[in-house]
């Protein structure tokens, strides 16, 4: 059956309806993940803890995301992409509700639930879009879908701090939870059509749980790409997790102004995710594009570390736009290269395995960044420390 015929009426409109709903779902779960970090200083002050502990929050969330992403394939096959995505939105909403309890163990459990909801969304949306997108639009559609993560981050940075000031941080979290529930309800009308390929007899066994990771570790090129994604994800989550705290703590920004700067970094990422895919396909190729992005990340991390309170806001915005475009904008090019290097017929398996290693960097990165910053007594040091391993990634990618 041709791509145009698969997915019924979705194919008739070029697959834009599935793209719209998967983009919305991706944005909602990303906003859920970053809602608490977007107002970390206010939350930490009320709880009487250091804002540096937000790194542990992110680590707990991505432990859940890493485990859930490995199990997502079988769940999507059995229940369908829309139903799995709905479950993810509900899990994120429940996690946010727990985080709204002013009790650290409840926040830790909430972080885990948010991670369990975040992890399967990318495999679920990719499964749906692969069935419903015409071949001649595949690259564009997948690139646009990947903008859901920075779009959600931009929403968190732009809206959540303001809601916190208007009411309180608990109300801000519950508002994001409500948005996730609304998205899940809206998606229900699409389930009969887009989950028509589900197989209710599919077993959900644990036997093949580590098969994707074994595939990646057995292939030198996939190993190299996964290793670079491990470092890229550290840079990405260090930026998104600690930027608001860095700006308020070290550069004397107010919470709303710092949230706006976080939103600017995410705007850069939205532009970058589409632009880098176009440049990669048209001129550089994925490997050289990733090497260039690694170099830009390294330079941007140094530039961010050198920011001072007296600098004009336009300079800070420019630095953060470039940092966001590179450190949060690499994912689409990376996933395309993983699919190209994967053994025939195993692109999905390779993607799942590399994603698990990417998430491992997310789990370890923010706590390490927090530890380095605490050890040197400055978030400037944390951002500066990112530069060397990122430069090493650029060198490795250029050798292959």
C-alpha positions in Angstrom: 0.0 0.0 0.0 1.4 3.4 -0.9 2.1 6.1 1.7 -0.6 8.3 0.2 -3.2 5.6 0.9 -2.1 4.7 4.4 -3.7 6.7 7.1 -7.0 7.3 5.2 -8.1 11.0 5.2 -4.8 12.0 6.8 -3.0 11.2 3.6 -5.6 13.2 1.6 -4.5 16.4 3.3 -0.8 15.6 3.2 -0.6 14.3 6.7 -1.0 17.7 8.4 -3.6 16.6 10.9 -1.3 13.9 12.5 1.5 16.5 12.4 -0.6 19.0 14.2 -1.7 16.7 17.0 1.8 15.1 17.5 3.3 18.6 17.6 0.8 19.7 20.2 1.4 16.6 22.3 5.1 17.0 22.1 4.8 20.6 23.1 2.6 19.8 26.1 4.8 17.2 27.6 7.9 19.4 27.0 6.1 22.2 28.8 5.3 19.8 31.7 8.9 18.8 31.9 10.2 22.4 32.1 7.4 24.0 34.1 9.1 23.6 37.5 12.6 24.5 36.3 11.2 27.7 34.8 10.5 28.9 38.3 13.0 26.9 40.3 14.3 29.9 42.4 10.8 30.6 43.8 10.0 26.9 44.4 13.4 26.3 46.1 12.9 29.4 48.3 9.5 28.2 49.6 10.8 24.6 50.2 13.9 25.9 51.9 16.3 24.0 49.6 19.0 25.1 47.1 17.9 25.8 43.5 20.8 23.6 42.4 18.6 20.6 43.4 16.6 21.1 40.3 19.3 19.0 38.5 18.2 16.0 40.6 14.5 16.7 39.7 15.5 16.5 36.0 17.6 13.4 36.6 14.7 11.6 38.2 12.3 12.6 35.4 14.6 11.3 32.8 15.2 8.0 34.5 11.5 7.4 34.0 11.8 8.7 30.4 14.7 6.4 29.6 12.9 3.3 30.9 9.6 4.3 29.2 11.2 5.0 25.8 12.6 1.4 25.7 9.1 0.0 26.4 7.3 2.3 24.0 7.5 0.2 20.9 5.4 -2.7 22.2 2.9 -0.4 23.9 2.4 1.6 20.6 1.9 -1.7 18.7 -0.7 -2.9 21.1 -2.6 0.3 22.0 -1.9 2.7 19.1 0.0 5.9 18.9 -2.8 8.2 20.0 -3.8 6.1 23.1 -0.1 5.9 24.2 0.2 9.6 23.7 -3.0 10.2 25.7 -1.6 8.1 28.5 1.6 10.2 28.4 -0.3 13.4 28.8 -2.3 12.1 31.7 0.9 10.9 33.4 2.4 14.3 33.0 -0.7 16.0 34.4 -0.6 13.6 37.4 3.1 14.3 37.9 2.6 18.1 37.9 -0.2 17.7 40.4 2.1 15.8 42.7 4.8 18.5 42.2 2.3 21.1 43.4 2.4 19.5 46.9 5.0 21.4 49.0 6.8 18.2 50.0 10.1 17.1 48.5 9.3 13.3 48.2 6.0 14.1 46.4 7.9 16.3 44.0 10.4 13.5 43.3 7.5 11.1 42.6 5.9 13.7 40.4 9.1 14.1 38.5 9.2 10.3 37.9 5.6 10.3 36.5 6.4 13.3 34.2 9.4 11.3 32.9 7.3 8.2 32.3 4.9 10.4 30.3 7.7 12.2 28.4 9.6 9.2 27.2 7.2 7.4 24.9 5.9 10.5 23.0 8.7 10.6 20.4 8.5 6.9 19.5 4.6 7.1 19.4 4.6 10.2 17.2 7.3 8.9 14.9 5.2 5.7 14.4 2.1 7.7 13.5 3.9 10.1 11.2 5.7 7.3 9.3 2.4 5.8 8.4 0.5 9.0 7.5 3.1 11.3 5.8 3.7 11.3 2.1 7.2 10.3 1.2 8.0 13.6 -0.5 7.2 15.5 2.7 8.8 13.2 5.2 11.9 15.3 6.0 9.9 18.5 6.4 7.2 16.9 8.6 9.6 15.2 10.9 11.7 18.4 11.2 8.6 20.4 12.1 7.5 17.7 14.6 10.8 18.0 16.4 10.2 21.6 17.1 7.6 20.5 19.7 10.2 20.2 22.4 11.6 23.8 22.2 8.1 25.1 21.5 7.0 23.6 24.8 10.1 25.0 26.5 9.3 28.4 25.1 5.7 28.2 26.5 7.1 27.2 29.9 9.5 30.1 29.9 7.0 32.7 28.7 3.9 31.7 30.7 4.8 29.8 33.8 6.8 32.5 35.7 4.0 35.0 35.0 1.4 32.6 36.3 3.5 32.1 39.4 3.5 35.8 40.0 -0.3 36.2 39.4 -1.2 33.3 41.8 1.6 31.0 43.1 3.8 28.3 41.8 1.4 25.5 42.7 -1.4 27.1 40.6 1.1 27.5 37.7 1.9 23.8 37.7 -1.8 22.9 37.9 -2.5 25.1 34.9 0.0 23.3 32.8 -1.5 20.0 34.1 -4.9 21.1 32.9 -3.5 22.0 29.4 -2.1 18.4 29.2 -5.5 17.0 30.1 -7.3 19.2 27.5 -4.8 18.0 24.8 -5.5 14.3 25.7 -9.3 14.9 25.4 -8.9 16.6 22.0 -6.8 13.7 20.8 -9.6 11.2 21.5 -11.5 12.2 18.4 -8.5 11.1 16.2 -8.1 7.7 17.8 -10.5 5.6 15.6 -8.7 6.6 12.5 -5.1 6.9 13.6 -4.9 3.9 15.9 -6.5 1.6 13.4 -3.2 -0.4 13.0 -3.1 -1.4 16.7 -2.7 -5.1 17.5 -4.5 -5.9 20.8 -2.9 -9.4 20.8 0.7 -7.9 21.0 2.4 -9.1 24.1 4.2 -6.6 26.4 7.1 -8.8 27.6 10.4 -7.6 28.9 12.5 -10.1 27.0 13.7 -7.6 24.3 14.0 -4.6 26.6 17.7 -4.1 26.1 17.9 -5.2 22.5 18.0 -1.7 21.1 21.0 -0.8 23.4 22.8 -4.0 22.4 22.5 -3.1 18.7 23.9 0.4 19.2 26.9 -0.8 21.3 27.8 -3.4 18.7 28.1 -0.9 15.8 31.1 1.5 15.8 29.3 4.3 14.0 26.1 4.1 16.1 28.3 4.0 19.2 30.1 7.2 18.2 26.8 9.0 17.4 25.3 7.8 20.7 28.3 9.0 22.6 28.1 12.4 21.0 24.4 12.6 21.8 25.2 11.8 25.4 27.3 15.0 25.6 24.9 17.0 23.5 22.0 16.1 25.8 24.1 17.2 28.8 24.6 20.6 27.2 20.9 20.8 26.2 19.5 20.0 29.7 22.1 22.1 31.5 20.9 25.1 29.5 17.2 24.5 29.9 17.4 23.4 33.5 19.7 26.0 34.9 19.3 29.1 32.7 16.6 30.8 34.8 18.5 30.1 38.0 21.8 31.3 36.5 20.2 34.5 35.3 18.5 35.3 38.6 21.4 34.2 40.8 24.4 35.4 38.8 23.1 38.2 36.6 20.5 39.8 38.9 17.5 39.2 36.5 14.0 39.1 37.8 12.1 35.8 37.4 9.8 37.0 34.6 12.8 38.5 32.7 14.8 35.3 33.2 11.8 33.3 31.9 11.7 35.5 28.8 15.3 34.7 28.2 14.6 31.0 28.5 11.9 31.4 26.0 14.3 33.2 23.6 16.7 30.2 23.8 13.8 27.9 22.9 12.8 30.2 20.0 16.4 29.7 18.7 15.9 26.0 19.0 12.6 26.0 17.0 14.3 27.9 14.2 17.4 25.7 14.4 15.7 22.4 14.3 14.2 23.2 10.9 17.1 25.2 9.6 19.8 22.6 10.4 17.8 19.8 8.7 17.6 21.9 5.6 21.2 22.9 5.6 22.3 19.3 6.3 20.2 17.8 3.4 21.1 20.6 1.0 24.8 21.2 1.6 26.8 19.8 4.5 25.5 16.3 5.2 24.4 15.2 8.7 27.9 14.3 10.1 29.5 17.6 9.2 26.4 19.5 10.3 26.6 17.8 13.8 30.4 18.6 14.0 29.6 22.2 13.2 26.8 22.3 15.8 29.2 20.8 18.4 31.6 23.6 17.8 28.9 26.2 18.1 27.7 24.6 21.3 31.2 24.8 22.8 31.6 28.5 21.8 28.2 29.3 23.1 28.8 27.7 26.4 31.9 29.8 26.9 30.0 32.9 25.8 27.2 32.1 28.3 29.8 31.7 31.1 31.2 35.1 30.3 27.9 37.0 30.6 27.8 39.8 33.1 24.9 41.8 34.7 26.0 45.0 33.0 25.7 43.6 29.5 22.8 44.9 27.4 19.8 42.5 27.2 20.2 42.3 23.4 23.7 40.8 23.8 22.3 38.2 26.2 19.4 37.4 23.9 21.8 37.0 20.9 24.1 34.6 22.9 21.1 32.5 24.1 19.5 32.4 20.7 22.7 30.9 19.2 23.1 28.6 22.2 19.5 27.4 22.0 19.7 26.9 18.2 22.7 24.6 18.6 22.3 22.9 22.0 18.6 22.3 21.6 18.4 22.2 17.8 20.6 19.2 16.9 18.1 16.4 17.5 16.5 16.2 14.0 19.9 16.0 12.2 21.1 13.5 14.7 18.0 11.2 14.3 18.3 11.3 10.5 22.0 10.2 10.7 21.1 7.4 13.2 18.5 6.1 10.7 21.1 6.3 7.8 23.7 4.4 9.7 21.4 1.8 11.1 21.4 -1.7 9.6 18.7 -2.3 7.0 15.3 -2.6 8.5 16.5 -1.6 12.0 16.2 2.2 12.0 13.5 2.1 14.7 15.5 -0.2 16.9 18.7 1.9 16.5 16.7 5.0 17.3 15.4 3.5 20.5 18.8 2.4 21.6 20.5 5.7 20.9 17.6 7.5 22.6 18.2 5.6 25.7 21.9 6.7 25.8 20.8 10.3 25.0 18.5 10.1 28.0 21.3 8.8 30.1 23.2 12.0 29.4 20.1 13.9 30.4 19.9 11.9 33.7 23.6 12.5 34.6 24.1 15.9 33.1 22.1 18.3 35.2 23.3 16.9 38.6 26.9 17.0 37.3 26.4 20.6 36.1 25.0 21.5 39.5 27.8 19.8 41.3 30.5 21.6 39.3 28.7 24.9 39.8 28.3 24.3 43.5 32.0 23.2 43.8 33.3 26.4 42.2 30.6 28.5 43.8 29.4 29.9 40.5 27.1 28.9 37.6 29.7 30.6 35.3 32.0 27.6 36.0 29.3 25.1 35.1 28.7 26.6 31.6 32.5 27.0 31.0 33.0 23.3 31.9 30.8 22.2 29.0 33.1 23.6 26.3 35.9 21.0 26.4 33.9 17.8 25.9 31.7 19.6 23.2 34.9 20.6 21.3 36.0 16.9 21.6 32.7 15.8 20.0 33.3 18.2 17.1 36.7 16.8 16.5 35.5 13.2 16.7 32.7 13.8 14.2 35.1 15.5 11.7 37.3 12.4 11.8 34.6 9.9 10.7 
